[in-house]
Amino acid sequence: MIDAAQIDHLAALARLELTPDERQAMREDLSRVLGYFEQLGAAPTEGVSEMQRPVDLVNVLREDVPGEVLPAGVVPSLTTETQDGFIRVPRTVETE
């Protein structure tokens, strides 16, 4: 099912250095895995509708409703560093 050239290509993509025994073992393992996919492809699916997920999801997000707002005088007491009335946080994105 999988030939040696394909194993060499996959090993190069994954930056693996395989011994001849490891190459043969990988070839057998991948052939077995692909064989399972062939078995799945042979399963009778006539009359079965496609689905994106095994369960139906219905609006898993909560409503976006405004809540209580903290008074401006409380905000500075919640942080160790402020600047011009705003909370100062460490930079998380590097720019160059």
N, C-alpha and C positions, 0 to 999 in steps of 0.2 A: 504494500500500500504506500509506504513512504520509502523513498530511495535514499542512498547515502548522500547524494548532493543536497537534498532537502535538509537532512540532519546537519550537514556542514553549514548550510546557510543559516539555520536556526541557531546553531551554536555560535556562529559569528555575530548574529544579531544580539544574542544574550551575552556576548563576550565570555563564552565558556571555552575552556581548553579541556577537551574530552579525550580520554584514552580510547583505543579501539574497542575495548570491552564496554566502556561507558556509551560509546556511540551506538553499539549494537543493542544495548539495553534500552537506550532512549528510543531507538527505532522501533523496537518491539512494543514498548509502552505506548508510544504515540499511535502506532498502528492499531493497538487494542482500543485506545480511546476513540479513534476515528471509526473503528468498527461499531462501537456503541451508537455513534451518531447515525451510521447507516441503518442500524436496527430501528432507531427512532424514526428515521425517514420512511421506513417500510411499514410503520404502524398505520392501520386504517383510520383515516381522519375525515372520511366523507360525512357530511352532515354535522360536523362539529364546527361551531363558530369560533373565530379567532378571539383571543382575549389578550389584553395588555398586562393584566395582573390577576392573580388567583382570587382576589376578593374585590368587591366593589367598594370604592372609596367615595364617600359623599361629603363634600365640603369639610375637609379635615382642619380647616383654618377657622379660628374664632372670628367673630365680628370685630371690626376695627372701630371700637367705641372709645372716645376720649375719656380719660379718667381724671382723678384729682391731680392738680399741679402743685408742686412744692412751692412754698413761698420763697421769694428771691433771697430773703435773709437766711434761709436754712441751707441753701446750696453751698456757700463757702465753708460751712462747718462740716460738710460731708467729704471734703477733699483736703489734701495737704498742700496743693499748689493751684493757685488761680492767677488769671491774668485778664485785666480789664473786665472783671465780672464773669469770666468764663472759666470752666474747669480746664486746667492744662494737663494733657496726657502725653506719655512718651510717644515719639515718632515710631510708627509701625511699618512704614514704607520708606525704603531707601531711594533716594533720587540721585542720579549721576548724570 
